[in-house]
């Protein structure tokens, strides 16, 4: 996860844009993924479509920008980019500028990190 466009407000540093890149296993259909998230904001939307964690499906073929609205009406964009790993990818292979450290398959649980795929 990275932040860009930082702005100094008083003594605190506020991130104006957050980006998140996610890599999924080969063969994943990214056209109707459902994100699970938590927020301290009053609402979350993609364009004008309200988002509900664990419910609203979105097409992640291209980057998707979630906009979180705070109680005071200010907003902060969070852009999510989803990549699908190439078939035959193995731990230790170079991928997307890094090295593959872990591969989860649908329906498996990675108890060391508390993640579940599927």
N, C-alpha and C positions, 0 to 999 in steps of 0.2 A: 504494500500500500504506500502511496506517496502523496505528498501535498505540493501544490504549486500556488503561486499568487498570494503569498503571505502578506498580511497587512498588520501593521502595528496599531493597536487601539489601547490607549492608556499604557498600562504596564504589561498587558497580556498580549500574546501573539495569537492571532486568529487565522486559521487556515480557510482560504476562500474556496478552494477546489480540492477534492480528494479523488484519487484514482485507485482502482483495485483491479488487478489482473487475476483471472482464475483459469486454470488449465484443467480440463476434464478428460476422461479416458476416451480412447478411440471409439468412434461409432456413436457418441452421444448426440442426440438430436437437441440442438440449442434453440429451436424455434418456439418452444413453449415451456421454458423453465420457470419454476416457482422459487423465488428467493425467500429465505427466512432471515429476518433482521429484527433488531431492537432499536428504539429511538427514544430520545428525550424530547424530541420535537412534538408539535401538535398535529402535524400531518406529514405524509410522504407521498410524492406523486412522480409520475413519469409524464412529462408534458402536462396535460390537463387530467390525466387518468389517476385517480387516487389508488394507492397501493396498500394492500393488507398483507402483512407478513404471513407466509405459509399458505396463501390463498391465490393471489393475483399472478397469473402466468404472463410472461413477456418473451418476446423474440430477441435473443441475444446474438443474432447473426452479425449485427453491427454493435458497436459500443452503445450502452444504455445509460442515460443520466437520470439518477434519482434526485429529486429536489426535496430537501427537508425544510419545513417551515417551523420556526421557533414561535413561542408564545408572543414575542414582541413583533412578529410579522417579518423578521429577517429570514433570509433563505440561504441555504448552503447546498451546492451541487456535489454529488458523488457519482463519478462515472465508473461503470463496471464494464470491463472487456473480458469476454469469454473466448478461450481458444480450445480447440479439440486436439488432443495429442495424436500424432501419427501412429498408425498401426505398427506394432512391433517395437515400440519404444520400451527401453529397459532402464532400470536403475543405473545411474552413472552416465547415461547418454547425454550429450549436449542437446538442449532444447530451449527455444525462445530466449536466448542470451544467458541461460543458466545451465544447471546440471540437474537431472531428474533425481530426486532424493526418495520419492515414495510414489507408488501407484496404487490407487484404490479402484476396485472393481464394483459394479453395481451389486447391492445387497450385502456387501461386506462391512464389517465394523473395524475401524482403526482405534482400538481402545487406548493406545498410547497417546492419542491426540483428541479423543472424544468425538471423532467424526464418524458419520454414517453416510454411505453412498447408496442411493437406490430408492 
